[in-house]
């Protein structure tokens, strides 16, 4: 082999060695890049799975919370309905009493306000069934107000006491509305005992 061929062979060998070194370095960089990309992909996958799990858990909690809230609302609606029914029943009971029991309540209510002056007004239905001794019974309790012969149109039970400009509404519905919170507490305790 001539010296030119030797030089060419040596250049080829050096070139082949450099190409082999570059290829080995490229393979190493490629392998590391693939490993890094695979790790990043796994990390992204795990992070995504974690986020999906968190979102799923949060959605499940929200659904459970919403379901519980709806359940509580349904319970409250039912309680409110039962309380309203009980109050309606009380009102119907009071207005449906026989004359004696009904006017016993009227006398007690009138004596609680000590109506020494003024006029007591009843609804038309009650005016028609006033007991003959009502005025006397009221006087015994310290009530000397007059009983009007004219009906008070805006009540259906109980009475209204007028003394000048002062008007005291003692209709049963007015009393129930005034004492509604206390009545609801009592009913709630009785109906919904734990």
For each residue, the residues with C-beta under 8 A, 3 or more apart:
1: 5 6 9
2: 5 6
3: 6 7
4: 7 8
5: 1 2 8 9
6: 1 2 3 9 10
7: 3 4 10 11
8: 4 5 11 12
9: 1 5 6 12 13
10: 6 7 13 14
11: 7 8 14 15
12: 8 9 15 16
13: 9 10 16 17
14: 10 11 17 18
15: 11 12 18 19
16: 12 13 19 20
17: 13 14 20 21
18: 14 15 21 22
19: 15 16 22 23
20: 16 17 23 24
21: 17 18 24 25
22: 18 19 25 26
23: 19 20 26 27
24: 20 21 27 28
25: 21 22 28 29
26: 22 23 29 30
27: 23 24 30 31
28: 24 25 31 32
29: 25 26 32 33
30: 26 27 33 34
31: 27 28 34 35
32: 28 29 35 36
33: 29 30 36 37
34: 30 31 37 38
35: 31 32 38 39
36: 32 33 39 40
37: 33 34 40 41
38: 34 35 41 42
39: 35 36 42 43
40: 36 37 43 44
41: 37 38 44 45
42: 38 39 45 46
43: 39 40 46 47
44: 40 41 47 48
45: 41 42 48 49
46: 42 43 49 50
47: 43 44 50 51
48: 44 45 51 52
49: 45 46 52 53
50: 46 47 53 54
51: 47 48 54 55
52: 48 49 55 56
53: 49 50 56 57
54: 50 51 57 58
55: 51 52 58 59
56: 52 53 59 60
57: 53 54 60 61
58: 54 55 61 62
59: 55 56 62 63
60: 56 57 63 64
61: 57 58 64 65
62: 58 59 65 66
63: 59 60 66 67
64: 60 61 67 68
65: 61 62 68 69
66: 62 63 69 70
67: 63 64 70 71
68: 64 65 71 72
69: 65 66 72 73
70: 66 67 73 74
71: 67 68 74 75
72: 68 69 75 76
73: 69 70 76 77
74: 70 71 77 78
75: 71 72 78 79
76: 72 73 79 80
77: 73 74 80 81
78: 74 75 81 82
79: 75 76 82 83 188 191 192
80: 76 77 83 84
81: 77 78 84 85
82: 78 79 85 86 187 191
83: 79 80 86 87 184 187 188 191
84: 80 81 87 88
85: 81 82 88 89
86: 82 83 89 90 187 191
87: 83 84 90 91 176 180 183 184 187
88: 84 85 91 92
89: 85 86 92 93
90: 86 87 93 94 176 183
91: 87 88 94 95 157 172 173 176
92: 88 89 95 96
93: 89 90 96 97
94: 90 91 97 102 105 157 172
95: 91 92 102 156 157 172
96: 92 93
97: 93 94 101 102 105
98: 101 102
99: 102 103 129 131
100: 103 104 131
101: 97 98 104 105
102: 94 95 97 98 99 105 106 126
103: 99 100 106 107 130 131 134 137
104: 100 101 107 108
105: 94 97 101 102 108 109
106: 102 103 109 110 134 158 159
107: 103 104 110 111 134 137 138 141 143
108: 104 105 111 112
109: 105 106 112 113 158 159 170 175
110: 106 107 113 115 120 138 141 143 145 159 161 170
111: 107 108 114 138 141 142 143
112: 108 109
113: 109 110 143 161 168 170
114: 111 142 143
115: 110 118 120 138 143 144 145 161 163
116: 142 143 144 145
117: 144 145 163
118: 115 145 146 161 162 163 164 166
119: 145 146 147 148 161 162 163
120: 110 115 138 143 145 146 147 148 159 160 161
121: 148 150 151 152 155 159 160 161 162
122: 126 127 130 147 148 151 152 155 159
123: 126 127 151 152 153 155 156 157
124: 127 128 151 153
125: 128 129 156
126: 102 122 123 129 130 157 159
127: 122 123 124 130 149 151
128: 124 125
129: 99 125 126
130: 103 122 126 127 134 147
131: 99 100 103 134 137
132:
133: 136 137
134: 103 106 107 130 131 137 138 147
135: 138 139 147
136: 133 139 140
137: 103 107 131 133 134 140 141
138: 107 110 111 115 120 134 135 141 143 144 145 147
139: 135 136 142 143 144
140: 136 137
141: 107 110 111 137 138
142: 111 114 116 139
143: 107 110 111 113 114 115 116 120 138 139
144: 115 116 117 138 139
145: 110 115 116 117 118 119 120 138 161 163
146: 118 119 120
147: 119 120 122 130 134 135 138
148: 119 120 121 122 152
149: 127
150: 121
151: 121 122 123 124 127
152: 121 122 123 148 155 159 160
153: 123 124
154:
155: 121 122 123 152 158 159 160 169 171 173 174
156: 95 123 125 171 172 173
157: 91 94 95 123 126 171 172 173
158: 106 109 155 169 170 171 172 173 174 175
159: 106 109 110 120 121 122 126 152 155 170 171
160: 120 121 152 155 167 168 169 170 171
161: 110 113 115 118 119 120 121 145 167 168 170
162: 118 119 121 166 167 168
163: 115 117 118 119 145 166 168
164: 118
165:
166: 118 162 163
167: 160 161 162
168: 113 160 161 162 163
169: 155 158 160 174
170: 109 110 113 158 159 160 161 174 175
171: 155 156 157 158 159 160 174 175
172: 91 94 95 156 157 158 175 176
173: 91 155 156 157 158 176 177
174: 155 158 169 170 171 177 178
175: 109 158 170 171 172 178 179
176: 87 90 91 172 173 179 180 183
177: 173 174 180
178: 174 175
179: 175 176 182 183
180: 87 176 177 183 184
181: 184 185
182: 179 185 186
183: 87 90 176 179 180 186 187
184: 83 87 180 181 187 188
185: 181 182 188 189
186: 182 183 189 190
187: 82 83 86 87 183 184 190 191
188: 79 83 184 185 191 192
189: 185 186 192 193
190: 186 187 193
191: 79 82 83 86 187 188
192: 79 188 189
193: 189 190
194:
